[in-house]
Amino acid sequence: MLAMAYLLSATKLKSYAQCPRAYYFRYEYGLKKSSVFGAAVLGRALHGALAQLYQDWHYQDPMPSEEWLRYRWENQISSLTATQVEEGWQILRRYFETEILPLGVMRCPLATEGRIQGLLQVNGLEFKLTGRYDRLDSLEDGLELIDYKSAKNPKLPEAGTVDLQLGLYSLALEQRYGKLLRRMSLLFLRTGERVTYEVTYEHRRQVEAVIGDLALRLLDEEDWQPQCGEQCGQCAYARYCSAVEAEPEPLPEVRRKTRKLQLCFSF
């Protein structure tokens, strides 16, 4: 079997930083984690309409009309109720009025609905960095990543989660575009609020350190020590963990995939 780079996302990095043992249960041993919430139909439609808004405009005129935006929205509504159609349209109108009209021109993004991919070699292992973004804008001195939030009651991500996400995205995007990621903005579609995080070298250094620690555990394949904290009360794998239960349940049998790590050598 050919060795492949180890797939790594911001979600996986967050899980590992929170608790190496829970990470092992989910991503290395292969225990499934039940999903509580499905993707919202209205949210998908809004993301699709905004992607079309930027992808389909010819940019020969400064600004599309509201009717043109309405047509893009109508391309996305086949799975929505009448109430959702109207709610979504009001959200898009607010976006148009707050994010585009004040600029006097609709600026062409560098990319929309894109994938983030990059490679990183740490402690003799090769990692493939992955992620997704809604929009990527060019700045005079780098890049800005835009992430649309469409949930009714969205919560700001924890600081540690944002730090890891910024570091991972910064490393991968620089490889792809040759430019530094300067900031990431969360755009809350229902309220028009924008929350922006500045990217620093420390974010990159922190991600490299966490990935380096993960690499050592992957090579050793034994030392997946738990990290106890508030997260233990909501951990899906608590019943298997000796740090939580005095007599933990035995791990269930799962069909584990054979994994070959891509080793890197310096000459």
TIVEXBA-538022 format. One record per residue (C-alpha): residue in one letter; x, y, z; residue number from 1. Coordinates in steps of 0.1 Angstrom, whole numbers, m for minus. Example, Ala and Ser with C-alpha at 12.3 -4.5 7.8 and 13.67 -1.06 7.14 Angstrom:
BEGIN
+------+-------+-------+-------+------+
| resn |    px |    py |    pz | resi |
+------+-------+-------+-------+------+
|    A |   123 |   m45 |    78 |    1 |
|    S |   137 |   m11 |    71 |    2 |
+------+-------+-------+-------+------+
END
This chain:
BEGIN
+------+-------+-------+-------+------+
| resn |    px |    py |    pz | resi |
+------+-------+-------+-------+------+
|    M |     0 |     0 |     0 |    1 |
|    L |    13 |    34 |    m9 |    2 |
|    A |    21 |    58 |    19 |    3 |
|    M |     0 |    90 |    19 |    4 |
|    A |     2 |   123 |    36 |    5 |
|    Y |   m18 |   125 |    69 |    6 |
|    L |   m51 |   144 |    63 |    7 |
|    L |   m55 |   173 |    88 |    8 |
|    S |   m82 |   199 |    92 |    9 |
|    A |   m88 |   227 |   117 |   10 |
|    T |  m116 |   205 |   132 |   11 |
|    K |   m92 |   176 |   138 |   12 |
|    L |   m65 |   200 |   152 |   13 |
|    K |   m90 |   214 |   177 |   14 |
|    S |  m100 |   179 |   188 |   15 |
|    Y |   m64 |   169 |   193 |   16 |
|    A |   m55 |   201 |   212 |   17 |
|    Q |   m85 |   196 |   235 |   18 |
|    C |   m78 |   159 |   243 |   19 |
|    P |   m54 |   135 |   226 |   20 |
|    R |   m72 |   105 |   238 |   21 |
|    A |  m106 |   116 |   225 |   22 |
|    Y |   m88 |   123 |   192 |   23 |
|    Y |   m74 |    88 |   192 |   24 |
|    F |  m108 |    73 |   198 |   25 |
|    R |  m124 |    92 |   169 |   26 |
|    Y |   m98 |    95 |   142 |   27 |
|    E |   m73 |    67 |   149 |   28 |
|    Y |   m93 |    39 |   164 |   29 |
|    G |  m124 |    48 |   143 |   30 |
|    L |  m152 |    52 |   168 |   31 |
|    K |  m182 |    70 |   152 |   32 |
|    K |  m195 |   102 |   167 |   33 |
|    S |  m232 |   108 |   165 |   34 |
|    S |  m243 |   139 |   147 |   35 |
|    V |  m270 |   159 |   164 |   36 |
|    F |  m277 |   187 |   139 |   37 |
|    G |  m279 |   184 |   102 |   38 |
|    A |  m270 |   211 |    78 |   39 |
|    A |  m297 |   237 |    75 |   40 |
|    V |  m315 |   238 |    42 |   41 |
|    L |  m319 |   276 |    44 |   42 |
|    G |  m282 |   280 |    52 |   43 |
|    R |  m272 |   260 |    22 |   44 |
|    A |  m295 |   281 |    m1 |   45 |
|    L |  m280 |   313 |    12 |   46 |
|    H |  m245 |   301 |     7 |   47 |
|    G |  m253 |   290 |   m28 |   48 |
|    A |  m270 |   324 |   m37 |   49 |
|    L |  m240 |   344 |   m24 |   50 |
|    A |  m216 |   322 |   m43 |   51 |
|    Q |  m236 |   327 |   m75 |   52 |
|    L |  m238 |   365 |   m68 |   53 |
|    Y |  m201 |   368 |   m71 |   54 |
|    Q |  m194 |   340 |   m97 |   55 |
|    D |  m220 |   351 |  m122 |   56 |
|    W |  m216 |   389 |  m122 |   57 |
|    H |  m196 |   401 |  m153 |   58 |
|    Y |  m180 |   431 |  m134 |   59 |
|    Q |  m182 |   453 |  m164 |   60 |
|    D |  m207 |   475 |  m146 |   61 |
|    P |  m201 |   486 |  m110 |   62 |
|    M |  m232 |   471 |   m94 |   63 |
|    P |  m258 |   445 |  m102 |   64 |
|    S |  m295 |   453 |   m96 |   65 |
|    E |  m317 |   440 |   m69 |   66 |
|    E |  m337 |   421 |   m95 |   67 |
|    W |  m305 |   404 |  m107 |   68 |
|    L |  m298 |   393 |   m71 |   69 |
|    R |  m334 |   381 |   m68 |   70 |
|    Y |  m330 |   359 |   m98 |   71 |
|    R |  m299 |   343 |   m82 |   72 |
|    W |  m319 |   336 |   m51 |   73 |
|    E |  m347 |   320 |   m70 |   74 |
|    N |  m322 |   295 |   m84 |   75 |
|    Q |  m317 |   282 |   m48 |   76 |
|    I |  m352 |   279 |   m34 |   77 |
|    S |  m365 |   246 |   m47 |   78 |
|    S |  m362 |   229 |   m13 |   79 |
|    L |  m375 |   257 |     8 |   80 |
|    T |  m409 |   265 |    23 |   81 |
|    A |  m426 |   298 |    14 |   82 |
|    T |  m416 |   312 |    48 |   83 |
|    Q |  m380 |   303 |    43 |   84 |
|    V |  m380 |   318 |     8 |   85 |
|    E |  m391 |   351 |    22 |   86 |
|    E |  m368 |   350 |    52 |   87 |
|    G |  m338 |   342 |    30 |   88 |
|    W |  m346 |   370 |     6 |   89 |
|    Q |  m347 |   395 |    34 |   90 |
|    I |  m313 |   382 |    46 |   91 |
|    L |  m299 |   386 |    11 |   92 |
|    R |  m313 |   421 |     7 |   93 |
|    R |  m297 |   431 |    40 |   94 |
|    Y |  m264 |   417 |    28 |   95 |
|    F |  m267 |   436 |    m4 |   96 |
|    E |  m275 |   469 |    14 |   97 |
|    T |  m248 |   466 |    40 |   98 |
|    E |  m219 |   448 |    23 |   99 |
|    I |  m221 |   459 |   m14 |  100 |
|    L |  m241 |   492 |   m18 |  101 |
|    P |  m219 |   513 |     6 |  102 |
|    L |  m188 |   504 |   m15 |  103 |
|    G |  m204 |   518 |   m47 |  104 |
|    V |  m190 |   488 |   m66 |  105 |
|    M |  m192 |   450 |   m62 |  106 |
|    R |  m156 |   439 |   m59 |  107 |
|    C |  m145 |   407 |   m75 |  108 |
|    P |  m132 |   381 |   m50 |  109 |
|    L |  m102 |   360 |   m56 |  110 |
|    A |  m122 |   329 |   m52 |  111 |
|    T |  m156 |   316 |   m38 |  112 |
|    E |  m167 |   283 |   m23 |  113 |
|    G |  m131 |   271 |   m23 |  114 |
|    R |  m110 |   243 |    m8 |  115 |
|    I |   m79 |   249 |    12 |  116 |
|    Q |   m51 |   225 |     6 |  117 |
|    G |   m14 |   225 |    16 |  118 |
|    L |    14 |   203 |    27 |  119 |
|    L |    35 |   205 |    59 |  120 |
|    Q |    64 |   183 |    69 |  121 |
|    V |    69 |   181 |   107 |  122 |
|    N |    90 |   157 |   127 |  123 |
|    G |    95 |   134 |    97 |  124 |
|    L |    59 |   131 |    87 |  125 |
|    E |    40 |   148 |    59 |  126 |
|    F |     6 |   163 |    66 |  127 |
|    K |   m20 |   174 |    41 |  128 |
|    L |   m38 |   205 |    54 |  129 |
|    T |   m74 |   208 |    44 |  130 |
|    G |  m103 |   232 |    48 |  131 |
|    R |  m131 |   252 |    31 |  132 |
|    Y |  m140 |   288 |    28 |  133 |
|    D |  m169 |   308 |    15 |  134 |
|    R |  m150 |   337 |    m1 |  135 |
|    L |  m114 |   348 |    m4 |  136 |
|    D |  m106 |   385 |   m11 |  137 |
|    S |   m74 |   401 |   m22 |  138 |
|    L |   m60 |   429 |     0 |  139 |
|    E |   m31 |   452 |    m8 |  140 |
|    D |    m9 |   433 |    15 |  141 |
|    G |   m23 |   398 |    14 |  142 |
|    L |   m56 |   379 |    17 |  143 |
|    E |   m88 |   380 |    37 |  144 |
|    L |  m109 |   349 |    42 |  145 |
|    I |  m147 |   354 |    46 |  146 |
|    D |  m168 |   328 |    64 |  147 |
|    Y |  m206 |   333 |    62 |  148 |
|    K |  m226 |   323 |    93 |  149 |
|    S |  m263 |   317 |    87 |  150 |
|    A |  m275 |   299 |   119 |  151 |
|    K |  m303 |   316 |   140 |  152 |
|    N |  m283 |   316 |   172 |  153 |
|    P |  m246 |   314 |   161 |  154 |
|    K |  m219 |   314 |   187 |  155 |
|    L |  m184 |   328 |   183 |  156 |
|    P |  m158 |   301 |   182 |  157 |
|    E |  m135 |   296 |   212 |  158 |
|    A |  m103 |   315 |   210 |  159 |
|    G |   m82 |   284 |   208 |  160 |
|    T |  m102 |   271 |   179 |  161 |
|    V |   m98 |   303 |   160 |  162 |
|    D |   m61 |   304 |   166 |  163 |
|    L |   m56 |   269 |   152 |  164 |
|    Q |   m79 |   276 |   122 |  165 |
|    L |   m60 |   309 |   114 |  166 |
|    G |   m26 |   292 |   116 |  167 |
|    L |   m36 |   262 |    94 |  168 |
|    Y |   m54 |   284 |    68 |  169 |
|    S |   m24 |   308 |    67 |  170 |
|    L |     1 |   280 |    60 |  171 |
|    A |   m21 |   264 |    33 |  172 |
|    L |   m32 |   296 |    15 |  173 |
|    E |     4 |   310 |    13 |  174 |
|    Q |    14 |   278 |    m5 |  175 |
|    R |   m15 |   282 |   m29 |  176 |
|    Y |   m15 |   319 |   m36 |  177 |
|    G |    20 |   330 |   m25 |  178 |
|    K |     4 |   356 |    m3 |  179 |
|    L |    m1 |   359 |    35 |  180 |
|    L |   m35 |   355 |    51 |  181 |
|    R |   m39 |   388 |    69 |  182 |
|    R |   m73 |   383 |    85 |  183 |
|    M |  m104 |   362 |    87 |  184 |
|    S |  m139 |   377 |    90 |  185 |
|    L |  m170 |   359 |   102 |  186 |
|    L |  m201 |   375 |    86 |  187 |
|    F |  m233 |   368 |   104 |  188 |
|    L |  m259 |   370 |    77 |  189 |
|    R |  m290 |   374 |    99 |  190 |
|    T |  m277 |   405 |   117 |  191 |
|    G |  m251 |   419 |    94 |  192 |
|    E |  m225 |   418 |   122 |  193 |
|    R |  m189 |   412 |   111 |  194 |
|    V |  m163 |   398 |   135 |  195 |
|    T |  m127 |   400 |   122 |  196 |
|    Y |   m96 |   382 |   135 |  197 |
|    E |   m61 |   394 |   126 |  198 |
|    V |   m36 |   367 |   116 |  199 |
|    T |    m1 |   368 |   132 |  200 |
|    Y |    30 |   347 |   129 |  201 |
|    E |    22 |   333 |   164 |  202 |
|    H |    m8 |   315 |   149 |  203 |
|    R |    14 |   297 |   124 |  204 |
|    R |    39 |   289 |   151 |  205 |
|    Q |    12 |   275 |   174 |  206 |
|    V |    m2 |   252 |   146 |  207 |
|    E |    32 |   239 |   138 |  208 |
|    A |    38 |   231 |   175 |  209 |
|    V |     5 |   212 |   178 |  210 |
|    I |    11 |   193 |   146 |  211 |
|    G |    46 |   185 |   157 |  212 |
|    D |    32 |   170 |   190 |  213 |
|    L |     6 |   151 |   170 |  214 |
|    A |    33 |   137 |   147 |  215 |
|    L |    53 |   123 |   177 |  216 |
|    R |    22 |   105 |   190 |  217 |
|    L |    14 |    91 |   155 |  218 |
|    L |    49 |    77 |   153 |  219 |
|    D |    48 |    62 |   188 |  220 |
|    E |    11 |    51 |   185 |  221 |
|    E |     9 |    45 |   223 |  222 |
|    D |    10 |    77 |   242 |  223 |
|    W |   m25 |    92 |   237 |  224 |
|    Q |   m29 |   106 |   272 |  225 |
|    P |   m62 |   122 |   282 |  226 |
|    Q |   m65 |   159 |   289 |  227 |
|    C |   m92 |   164 |   315 |  228 |
|    G |  m114 |   194 |   317 |  229 |
|    E |  m149 |   207 |   312 |  230 |
|    Q |  m151 |   189 |   279 |  231 |
|    C |  m152 |   155 |   296 |  232 |
|    G |  m188 |   161 |   307 |  233 |
|    Q |  m199 |   162 |   270 |  234 |
|    C |  m174 |   138 |   255 |  235 |
|    A |  m189 |   111 |   233 |  236 |
|    Y |  m162 |    87 |   244 |  237 |
|    A |  m162 |    93 |   282 |  238 |
|    R |  m174 |    58 |   290 |  239 |
|    Y |  m143 |    43 |   274 |  240 |
|    C |  m119 |    66 |   292 |  241 |
|    S |  m101 |    56 |   324 |  242 |
|    A |   m96 |    93 |   332 |  243 |
|    V |  m134 |    97 |   335 |  244 |
|    E |  m146 |    62 |   346 |  245 |
|    A |  m131 |    40 |   373 |  246 |
|    E |  m141 |    10 |   352 |  247 |
|    P |  m143 |    21 |   316 |  248 |
|    E |  m162 |     0 |   291 |  249 |
|    P |  m140 |   m20 |   266 |  250 |
|    L |  m137 |    m4 |   232 |  251 |
|    P |  m161 |   m19 |   207 |  252 |
|    E |  m147 |   m37 |   177 |  253 |
|    V |  m145 |   m15 |   146 |  254 |
|    R |  m133 |   m20 |   111 |  255 |
|    R |  m101 |     0 |   111 |  256 |
|    K |   m85 |    12 |    79 |  257 |
|    T |   m48 |     3 |    74 |  258 |
|    R |   m29 |    35 |    74 |  259 |
|    K |     6 |    41 |    61 |  260 |
|    L |    23 |    74 |    72 |  261 |
|    Q |    42 |    93 |    46 |  262 |
|    L |    77 |    96 |    61 |  263 |
|    C |   100 |   125 |    49 |  264 |
|    F |   137 |   122 |    49 |  265 |
|    S |   163 |   150 |    47 |  266 |
|    F |   194 |   144 |    27 |  267 |
+------+-------+-------+-------+------+
END
